[in-house]
Amino acid sequence: MEVMWPKMRLEEEGAEVVVIGCHPAGTTYNGKFGYPVRSAKSIDDDGVAIADQWDALVLPGGFAPDYYRRSSKMLTLTTAMAAAAKPIAAICHGPWMLCSARRADGTPLCTGHQVTAFSAIKDDVINAGATWMDQPVVVSAAKIGGNTEIIVTSRTPNDLVPWIRAIIDLVATPLEIN
């Protein structure tokens, strides 16, 4: 649900959604409830980890972030997206990526942001420097180290509707950060 519903809603809004995996392009991933999704690209493909190509990064929960956080190129893409002031949206276990992806100064990407996530990783995001918020969706935009970073987090599939609405709104009308 955390992959398919955002994919369908964003496509419905006219976005081109590109599924990127840690395995070769064309790999089919099956979610917890059997929903299959096929990757269009691999993070190892030339140029995929360059933030200029993308308008936003959506990080689902489940097992995906456990694979993503072990990929140096996926961590690089996540950090580059933050540095380019492009929205990063993470749900459920997805905020683990915000703990593992690090800025040039070595701080976790979630440091200095308000974040929510699945309750089992609450301590992880707090220990990585985030301020925990128990809300359906949290939009955190901040200037950190001279860069504007925009992070949208959510707790569980029950929060998909407001989380996806926040992503759509941010891509359609980027935030102005003073």
C-alpha positions as CSV (number, residue, x, y, z in Angstrom):
1,M,0.0,0.0,0.0
2,E,2.8,2.4,0.8
3,V,4.2,2.0,-2.7
4,M,1.1,1.4,-4.8
5,W,-1.2,4.1,-3.4
6,P,1.3,7.0,-3.7
7,K,2.3,5.8,-7.1
8,M,-1.3,5.7,-8.4
9,R,-2.3,9.0,-6.7
10,L,0.7,10.8,-8.0
11,E,0.2,9.4,-11.5
12,E,-3.5,10.5,-11.3
13,E,-2.2,14.0,-10.6
14,G,-0.1,13.9,-13.8
15,A,3.2,13.0,-12.2
16,E,5.6,10.6,-13.9
17,V,6.5,8.1,-11.2
18,V,9.7,6.1,-11.6
19,V,10.2,3.1,-9.2
20,I,13.8,2.8,-8.3
21,G,15.1,-0.4,-6.6
22,C,18.4,-1.7,-5.2
23,H,18.3,-4.6,-7.5
24,P,18.5,-4.7,-11.4
25,A,15.9,-2.7,-13.2
26,G,12.8,-4.8,-14.0
27,T,12.9,-6.6,-10.6
28,T,9.4,-7.2,-9.2
29,Y,9.0,-6.5,-5.6
30,N,6.0,-7.9,-3.6
31,G,4.6,-6.1,-0.7
32,K,3.4,-7.5,2.6
33,F,0.0,-8.1,1.1
34,G,1.3,-9.4,-2.2
35,Y,1.0,-6.2,-4.3
36,P,3.6,-6.4,-7.0
37,V,5.5,-3.4,-8.3
38,R,8.3,-3.6,-10.9
39,S,11.2,-1.3,-10.8
40,A,11.9,0.9,-13.8
41,K,15.5,1.7,-12.7
42,S,18.1,0.4,-10.4
43,I,19.9,2.9,-8.1
44,D,23.1,1.4,-9.7
45,D,22.1,2.6,-13.2
46,D,24.2,5.5,-14.5
47,G,22.8,8.9,-13.4
48,V,19.9,7.6,-11.2
49,A,21.5,8.9,-8.0
50,I,21.5,12.5,-9.4
51,A,18.9,14.7,-7.7
52,D,18.4,17.0,-10.7
53,Q,16.4,14.3,-12.4
54,W,13.7,14.1,-9.8
55,D,11.1,16.5,-8.3
56,A,10.5,14.5,-5.1
57,L,11.7,11.2,-3.4
58,V,9.1,8.9,-1.8
59,L,10.4,6.3,0.6
60,P,7.9,3.6,1.6
61,G,8.1,1.6,4.7
62,G,8.2,-2.2,5.1
63,F,11.4,-3.9,4.1
64,A,12.3,-1.3,1.5
65,P,14.2,1.1,3.8
66,D,16.2,-1.8,5.3
67,Y,17.6,-2.4,1.7
68,Y,17.8,1.3,0.9
69,R,19.9,2.2,3.9
70,R,22.5,-0.4,3.0
71,S,22.9,1.2,-0.5
72,S,25.5,4.0,-0.6
73,K,23.9,5.3,-3.8
74,M,20.4,5.4,-2.3
75,L,21.8,7.2,0.7
76,T,23.6,9.6,-1.7
77,L,20.4,10.3,-3.6
78,T,18.5,10.9,-0.4
79,T,21.1,13.4,0.8
80,A,21.3,15.1,-2.6
81,M,17.6,15.5,-2.8
82,A,17.6,17.2,0.6
83,A,20.5,19.5,-0.4
84,A,18.6,20.4,-3.6
85,A,15.5,21.5,-1.5
86,K,13.4,18.7,-3.1
87,P,10.8,17.1,-0.9
88,I,11.6,13.7,0.7
89,A,8.6,11.8,1.9
90,A,8.9,8.8,4.1
91,I,6.2,6.7,5.8
92,C,6.2,4.0,8.5
93,H,9.8,2.5,8.5
94,G,10.9,4.9,5.7
95,P,12.3,7.5,8.1
96,W,15.1,5.0,8.9
97,M,16.6,6.5,5.7
98,L,16.6,9.9,7.3
99,C,18.7,8.4,10.2
100,S,21.2,6.7,7.9
101,A,21.6,9.3,5.1
102,R,24.1,11.9,6.3
103,R,24.9,15.4,5.4
104,A,28.5,16.4,4.4
105,D,29.1,17.3,8.1
106,G,28.2,13.7,9.1
107,T,24.9,14.6,10.8
108,P,21.9,12.4,10.1
109,L,19.4,14.0,7.6
110,C,16.6,14.0,10.2
111,T,18.7,16.1,12.7
112,G,16.9,19.4,13.2
113,H,13.6,18.2,11.7
114,Q,10.3,17.3,13.2
115,V,9.6,13.7,12.2
116,T,7.0,11.0,12.7
117,A,7.2,7.3,11.8
118,F,6.0,3.9,12.8
119,S,6.2,3.8,16.6
120,A,8.8,1.0,16.6
121,I,11.5,3.3,15.2
122,K,10.6,6.3,17.4
123,D,13.9,5.9,19.4
124,D,15.9,5.6,16.2
125,V,14.7,9.0,14.8
126,I,15.1,10.6,18.2
127,N,18.6,9.2,18.7
128,A,19.4,10.5,15.2
129,G,18.5,14.1,16.2
130,A,14.9,14.5,15.1
131,T,12.1,15.9,17.3
132,W,9.4,13.2,17.5
133,M,5.8,14.1,16.6
134,D,3.0,11.7,17.0
135,Q,0.8,13.0,14.2
136,P,-0.6,11.5,11.0
137,V,1.6,13.7,8.8
138,V,4.5,16.0,9.6
139,V,5.9,18.5,7.1
140,S,9.2,19.8,8.3
141,A,11.0,22.5,6.3
142,A,14.2,24.0,7.6
143,K,17.4,25.8,6.6
144,I,20.2,23.6,7.8
145,G,23.8,24.3,6.9
146,G,22.8,26.8,4.3
147,N,20.5,24.3,2.5
148,T,16.7,24.2,2.6
149,E,15.5,20.7,3.5
150,I,11.9,19.6,3.1
151,I,10.8,16.3,4.8
152,V,7.3,14.9,4.9
153,T,6.8,11.9,7.3
154,S,3.9,9.7,8.3
155,R,3.3,6.9,10.7
156,T,1.4,4.0,9.1
157,P,-0.8,3.1,6.1
158,N,-3.7,4.5,8.0
159,D,-2.2,7.9,7.4
160,L,-1.7,7.5,3.6
161,V,-4.4,10.0,2.6
162,P,-2.9,13.1,4.4
163,W,0.6,12.0,3.6
164,I,0.0,11.8,-0.1
165,R,-2.0,15.0,-0.1
166,A,1.1,16.8,1.5
167,I,3.4,15.3,-1.2
168,I,1.1,16.4,-4.0
169,D,0.8,19.9,-2.5
170,L,4.5,20.3,-2.1
171,V,5.3,19.2,-5.6
172,A,2.6,21.5,-7.0
173,T,3.5,24.5,-4.9
174,P,7.0,24.4,-3.3
175,L,7.5,25.9,0.1
176,E,9.2,29.2,0.6
177,I,11.6,29.0,3.5
178,N,13.0,32.3,5.0
